[in-house]
Amino acid sequence: MGVRSREILRELIAFPTVSVEPNRALIDYCADLLTACGARVEIIPDEAAGKANLFATLGPPDRPGVLLSGHTDVVPVEGQAWSKPPFELTEEAGKLFGRGTCDMKGFVAAALACAESVDPRTLKTPLHFALSYDEEIGCVGVHSLLDMLKPAAIKPLLCIVGEPTQLQVATGHKGKLAARITCTGQDGHSALAPKALNAIYLASDMIQSIRTLQAEIEATETQDGDYNVPYSTLHVGRIEGGTALNIVPQACSFLFEIRNLSSTRAEEVLARLHSLAQVIIAPYQERFPQAAIEIDITNRYPALDTEPTADVVKFVQSLAEQNGTMKVAFGTEGGLFSDVLGLPTVVCGPGSMDQGHRPDEFLTVDQLQRCDAMLARLVGRLQEGL
């Protein structure tokens, strides 16, 4: 299976499935491969975008099984100094280079090679596959797949999300809420600036309030030492405002995010921000009735927080031949599988996110081979029946 997973990875890397581009050709490749293995394959298309999710099952159709979950999109390569072609697999010094090798086509390749290795008639418990799109822009594409599975009479028993953890078993990650804050003031000539209301100043005051709230959260929130940043965070990432130096800006907006521990509700943090916005605006509203600070949510996904003693953790630890657990700093679709479908979920896959999103991204051959071995052990367990 080790050679075959590398061959499949070579094929997957050749599909330049950056999130702004279609992924349908890659999904069709995976669907053909899984169909040839005897799997029952369902494609959930987004025709307008040329994208699709895939759900497939090997083994008996009348009982729940183990779900292997992976996303098929990758981050852009523009502006990065690659020394190797990003959409061709290059093997060198025990490393497999290419965009997505680590995050996370390596796991997808291993899962597909696993499907090819097993006679579905020997499985007493089925093996499910979920492949999604647009994970890299906020876990947005998988929702149509979740909508399909939610009313199903038979749902998977558990879910393994194959994001890179160096095959350690990760039980959690923070949730994320992304939003745009739009500040509205009153424009005017800069020579008469005090007679207008500068929207950039409103935005600056709001950003300072966000920073003050961040410090309060850090000081008072119950922390989780399993994370390298053990508290919830607020972050401003982009700001836009103004048209010319001699015009007092009427509008200014910025993007921000909340990454919250599972013990902290993002909605409560958002409510605090709404209150702070009103405090900033209140002194101006009599003179400038149009003055406003509005917060619009653009995307969100829940935290994952699986108990370390849960059966799914013990089961995947036995497959990965690991004893401990960890939590990851990055978000995954695991929170959605857990929250929306109620599936016991962990994150466990080959490679390290230290290599993800970077030029010359790579996955070591050893990690891919270890993932192959983990999935071979999974097949053995499914043949015995769970």
C-alpha positions in Angstrom: 0.0 0.0 0.0 3.0 2.4 0.6 3.9 2.6 -3.1 0.3 2.9 -4.2 -0.4 5.8 -1.8 2.5 7.7 -3.3 1.2 7.1 -6.8 -2.2 8.3 -5.8 -0.7 11.3 -4.1 1.1 12.2 -7.3 -2.2 12.2 -9.1 -3.9 14.3 -6.5 -1.1 17.0 -6.3 -1.4 17.4 -10.1 -5.0 18.8 -9.6 -4.4 22.5 -8.7 -7.4 22.7 -6.3 -6.6 26.1 -4.8 -9.9 27.1 -3.0 -10.7 29.8 -5.7 -10.6 27.1 -8.4 -12.9 24.1 -9.1 -12.2 20.8 -7.5 -14.6 18.7 -9.6 -12.0 17.0 -11.7 -10.3 15.7 -8.6 -13.6 14.6 -7.1 -14.4 12.7 -10.3 -11.0 11.0 -10.1 -11.7 9.9 -6.5 -15.2 8.8 -7.4 -14.0 6.6 -10.3 -11.3 5.1 -8.0 -13.7 4.3 -5.2 -16.4 3.0 -7.6 -13.9 0.6 -9.1 -13.2 -0.6 -5.5 -16.9 -1.5 -5.1 -17.8 1.6 -3.0 -21.2 3.3 -3.2 -20.4 6.9 -4.1 -22.5 10.0 -3.8 -21.4 13.3 -5.2 -22.9 16.5 -3.8 -22.2 19.2 -6.5 -22.0 22.9 -6.4 -22.5 23.3 -10.1 -22.1 27.1 -10.1 -18.6 26.9 -8.7 -17.5 23.7 -10.4 -17.0 22.1 -7.0 -18.3 19.1 -5.2 -18.2 17.0 -2.0 -18.0 13.3 -2.0 -19.4 10.6 0.3 -18.7 7.0 -0.2 -19.1 3.7 1.6 -17.3 0.4 1.4 -18.9 -2.6 3.1 -22.4 -3.5 4.3 -25.0 -0.7 3.7 -27.2 -1.5 6.6 -25.0 -0.4 9.5 -22.8 2.5 10.6 -19.1 2.5 10.1 -15.9 4.5 10.5 -15.7 7.8 8.6 -12.4 9.0 7.1 -12.7 12.8 6.4 -10.4 15.0 4.3 -10.6 18.2 2.4 -9.5 18.5 -1.2 -8.7 22.2 -1.5 -5.3 23.8 -0.9 -4.0 27.3 -0.2 -2.5 29.5 -2.9 1.2 29.4 -4.0 1.3 32.9 -5.4 3.9 35.1 -3.8 5.8 32.1 -2.3 9.3 31.2 -3.3 9.0 27.6 -4.3 12.2 25.8 -5.3 10.1 22.8 -6.7 7.0 22.8 -8.9 4.1 23.1 -6.5 1.7 21.0 -8.5 4.0 18.1 -9.3 5.1 15.6 -6.7 8.9 15.7 -6.1 10.5 13.0 -4.0 13.8 13.9 -2.5 15.7 12.8 0.6 12.7 11.0 2.1 10.3 13.9 1.6 7.4 14.3 -0.8 7.2 17.9 -2.0 4.1 19.6 -3.5 1.2 21.9 -2.5 -1.2 19.8 -0.4 1.1 16.9 0.4 0.9 17.7 4.1 -2.4 19.6 4.2 -4.0 17.2 3.4 -3.8 15.2 0.2 -1.4 12.8 1.8 -4.1 11.5 4.1 -6.6 11.4 1.2 -4.2 9.4 -0.9 -3.6 7.0 2.0 -7.4 6.6 2.4 -7.9 5.9 -1.3 -5.0 3.4 -1.3 -6.7 1.7 1.7 -9.9 1.4 -0.2 -8.1 -0.3 -3.1 -6.5 -2.7 -0.7 -9.7 -4.3 0.8 -12.4 -6.6 -0.6 -15.6 -4.8 0.7 -17.2 -8.2 1.1 -14.8 -8.9 4.0 -15.9 -5.9 6.0 -18.3 -6.6 8.8 -18.3 -2.8 9.7 -18.3 -0.4 6.7 -15.7 2.2 5.9 -17.0 5.7 4.9 -15.1 8.4 3.1 -16.0 12.1 3.1 -14.1 14.5 0.8 -14.9 18.2 0.9 -14.1 21.5 -0.8 -13.4 25.0 0.5 -12.2 24.0 3.9 -9.2 26.4 3.7 -11.5 29.4 3.5 -13.4 28.6 6.7 -14.9 25.1 6.5 -17.6 26.4 4.2 -17.9 23.7 1.5 -18.6 20.7 3.8 -22.1 22.0 4.8 -23.9 20.4 1.9 -22.4 17.1 2.8 -23.5 17.5 6.4 -27.0 18.5 5.2 -27.1 15.2 3.3 -26.0 13.1 6.2 -28.0 14.8 9.0 -31.4 13.2 8.2 -29.9 9.8 7.3 -31.3 6.9 9.2 -27.8 5.4 9.5 -24.9 7.7 10.4 -21.2 6.8 10.9 -20.1 5.5 14.3 -17.2 7.9 14.5 -15.0 10.2 12.5 -11.3 10.5 11.9 -10.3 13.8 10.4 -6.9 13.3 8.7 -5.4 16.8 9.2 -1.7 16.7 9.9 -0.9 15.8 13.6 2.2 13.6 13.0 -0.3 10.8 13.6 -0.9 11.8 17.2 -4.5 11.8 18.3 -5.9 15.3 18.7 -9.1 15.7 20.7 -9.7 19.4 20.2 -9.3 22.7 18.5 -10.8 26.1 19.0 -13.9 27.4 17.3 -13.8 30.4 15.0 -16.1 33.3 14.2 -15.1 35.7 11.5 -16.8 39.0 11.0 -16.6 42.4 9.3 -17.0 45.6 11.4 -18.2 48.6 9.4 -17.9 52.1 10.9 -19.9 54.9 9.5 -19.1 58.6 10.2 -19.6 61.9 8.3 -17.3 63.0 5.5 -16.1 66.5 5.0 -13.1 68.6 4.0 -10.0 67.9 6.0 -9.5 71.6 6.6 -12.8 71.4 8.6 -12.1 68.0 10.1 -13.6 68.7 13.6 -16.9 69.4 12.0 -17.1 65.9 10.5 -16.9 62.4 12.0 -13.8 60.4 11.0 -14.8 56.8 10.4 -11.2 55.7 10.7 -11.1 57.2 14.2 -14.2 55.2 15.1 -12.5 52.1 13.7 -9.4 52.9 15.8 -11.5 53.2 18.9 -13.2 49.9 18.2 -9.9 48.1 17.5 -8.6 49.4 20.8 -11.7 48.1 22.5 -11.0 44.7 20.9 -7.5 44.8 22.3 -8.7 45.7 25.7 -11.2 42.8 25.7 -8.5 40.5 24.5 -6.4 41.4 27.5 -9.4 40.9 29.8 -10.0 37.4 28.4 -6.4 36.5 28.8 -6.4 37.6 32.4 -9.8 36.1 33.5 -10.7 33.2 31.2 -10.1 29.7 32.5 -7.2 28.5 30.3 -6.5 25.2 28.6 -2.9 24.3 28.8 -3.2 21.8 26.0 -3.0 24.7 23.5 0.1 26.7 22.8 -2.1 29.8 23.2 -4.2 28.6 26.1 -7.0 31.2 26.0 -9.5 32.5 23.4 -8.1 35.2 21.1 -9.4 38.2 19.1 -7.5 39.3 16.0 -7.9 42.1 13.5 -6.4 41.1 10.1 -7.3 43.7 7.5 -8.6 47.3 7.5 -9.9 49.5 4.7 -11.0 53.2 4.8 -10.7 56.6 3.3 -10.5 57.9 -0.2 -8.0 60.9 -0.1 -5.9 62.6 2.5 -7.9 65.8 2.3 -11.3 64.1 2.8 -12.5 63.1 6.2 -13.5 59.4 5.7 -17.2 58.6 5.9 -16.6 54.8 6.0 -14.0 52.4 7.4 -14.3 48.6 7.8 -12.0 45.9 9.1 -12.0 42.1 9.4 -11.6 40.4 12.7 -11.9 36.9 14.2 -12.6 35.2 17.5 -10.9 31.9 18.1 -12.6 30.5 21.2 -12.0 27.7 23.5 -14.9 25.3 23.8 -15.6 26.6 27.3 -16.1 30.1 25.8 -19.1 30.9 23.6 -18.2 33.1 20.7 -21.7 34.7 20.9 -21.0 36.0 24.4 -17.8 37.7 23.2 -19.7 39.1 20.2 -22.3 40.5 22.5 -19.6 42.3 24.5 -18.3 43.8 21.2 -21.8 45.0 20.3 -22.0 46.8 23.7 -18.5 48.3 23.3 -19.5 49.6 19.9 -22.5 51.4 21.3 -20.3 53.0 24.0 -18.1 54.4 21.3 -21.0 55.7 19.1 -23.2 57.1 21.9 -21.4 60.5 22.2 -21.8 61.3 18.5 -25.3 60.2 17.7 -27.1 63.4 18.5 -24.8 65.4 16.2 -24.4 62.6 13.6 -27.5 60.4 13.6 -26.1 58.2 10.9 -23.1 57.3 13.0 -22.9 53.5 13.4 -20.6 50.6 14.1 -22.1 47.4 12.6 -20.8 43.8 13.0 -21.6 41.3 10.4 -20.6 37.6 10.8 -19.0 36.3 7.6 -18.2 32.7 8.7 -18.0 30.5 11.7 -17.3 26.9 12.8 -17.5 25.3 16.2 -14.7 24.1 18.5 -13.9 20.4 18.8 -13.6 19.1 22.4 -13.7 15.3 22.6 -13.1 13.8 26.0 -9.6 12.2 26.2 -11.2 9.1 27.8 -13.8 8.7 25.0 -14.0 5.4 23.2 -13.1 7.1 19.9 -9.9 8.3 21.4 -8.9 4.9 22.7 -9.8 3.3 19.4 -7.8 5.7 17.2 -4.9 5.5 19.7 -4.8 1.8 19.1 -4.7 2.3 15.4 -2.0 5.0 15.4 -0.1 3.1 18.2 0.0 6.3 20.3 -0.8 6.7 24.0 -1.2 10.4 24.5 -3.5 13.1 23.1 -3.0 16.7 22.0 -5.0 19.7 20.7 -4.2 21.6 17.5 -4.0 25.3 17.0 -5.7 25.3 13.6 -9.4 24.7 12.9 -10.8 21.6 11.2 -14.1 20.2 9.9 -14.0 17.9 13.0 -15.9 20.5 15.1 -18.8 20.4 12.5 -18.9 16.6 12.3 -19.1 16.5 16.1 -21.5 19.5 16.5 -23.9 19.0 13.5 -23.9 15.2 13.3 -23.0 14.3 16.9 -20.2 12.0 15.8 -17.4 11.1 18.2 -14.5 12.8 16.4 -10.7 13.1 16.6 -8.1 14.6 14.3 -5.2 12.2 13.3 -3.2 12.4 10.1 0.3 12.3 8.6 2.6 15.2 8.6 3.0 18.4 10.6 1.2 21.7 10.0 4.6 23.3 10.5 5.0 22.5 6.8 1.5 23.4 5.7 0.7 26.7 3.8 4.4 27.2 3.2 6.6 27.1 0.1 8.1 23.7 -0.6 5.4 22.1 1.5 6.3 18.4 2.2 5.2 15.2 3.8 7.8 12.7 4.8 7.7 9.2 3.2 7.9 7.8 6.7 4.7 9.6 7.8 2.8 8.4 4.7 3.9 4.9 5.3 2.9 5.1 9.0 -0.5 6.4 7.9 -0.9 3.4 5.5 -0.1 1.1 8.4 -2.6 2.8 10.6 -5.4 2.4 8.0 -4.4 -1.2 7.4 -5.0 -1.8 11.1 -8.3 -0.1 10.8 -9.3 -2.4 8.0 -8.4 -5.4 10.2 -10.7 -4.1 12.9 -13.5 -3.5 10.5 -13.1 -7.0 9.1 -13.5 -8.3 12.7 -16.5 -6.1 13.3 -16.8 -3.3 15.9 
